[in-house]
Amino acid sequence: MRGARRCEAAVERLREFLRLNYMTGAEVARQIGIRAVALYAWLQGESKPASPESIAAFLDSMPAERLGITPIGFEYGECKNWRGIPKPRRCPFCKKAGHC
């Protein structure tokens, strides 16, 4: 009974990890050292992992800052002026609005 709960908990942690990170199941399976078909069978509940310790070891090895949704390649840019309000002119020399 205790082993079944450990397996379920490990698979649930793995589901949560895949839901929040930019990694595919195939990438995770490769890093754990199993086939992708086996990993997807665990996630669908068709089979149980033989050793949930490998899942726990993989999840514990991932850096904490990677967890969660983070935008990749985001660059700040000015939004379009949707309301038609004119923006102040920028000085071509100092690049400040309405300065010169």
N, C-alpha and C positions, 0 to 999 in steps of 0.2 A: 504494500500500500504506500509506504513512504517513497519507494523508488518511482512509482507511477506519478506521484505528486511532483517529485523532482524533475521528471521528464516533462511533465506538463508545464511546470514553471519555466524550465529552460526554453522550451519551444515558444512559450508566450513572450519571454524576453526577446527571443530572436524575431518574432513577428513585429514587436514594437520597434526593434532596431531597424528592421527593413522598412517599416512604415515611415520612420523619421529621418533616414539617411539616404544619401545618394549612392547607394550600392545595390546592385542587382543580386538576386538569389544565387546566380551562377558565380559571381565574384566571391560571395560569402562562402559558398560551398567549396570553391577552390582553396580559399584561405584556411578553412577548417580541415580540408583534406578528404572530402567526400565528393560523390557525384551530385550534380545539380538535381537529378531525378529524385534522389533520396531526400534531399533537403525539401523539395516541393512536396513530397509525400508526407513529411513531418508536418509541414505547415497546413496541409489539407486534412490532417488527422488520419491518413490512411495507414501510417505506420508510426512507430516510436523509435527514437534514437537508442542505439545500444549503449552509448556512453554519453549522458548529458553533461559530463564534465568537460568534454571537448567544446561544447557550445558555450558553457560558462567561461572556459579559458579564453575562447575567442572574444567574447563580449567584454571580459575584463581587460583584455589586451588593447582594446580600442581606446584612443585618447578621449578624455572627457569633453574637450572642446569640439570634437567632431559630432557629438550627439546633438541632435536638434536640427532644425531647418536653418540653413545659412545660405544667403544668396551668393553665388559665385560670379565674379566678374562685374559686380555692380559698380557703376560709376555715377557720381552725382552730376546732374545736369539741370538747367533751368527748365521749368515747366512752360508750356505754351500759354500765352495770354488769351484765355478763352473769353473773357468779358469785353475785350476791345479797349481796355484801359491802356493808354499809351505809357510805355516804360520811359523813364528818364534817359536822355542820351548819355552815352558813355564817352568819356574823354579818350581819344586815341593814344594819348601819351601815358597817362597814369592808370587808365582802365577803371576809374571810379565814376560812379554815376553822378552827373551834374556837378562835377568838381571845378573844371576850368572855365 
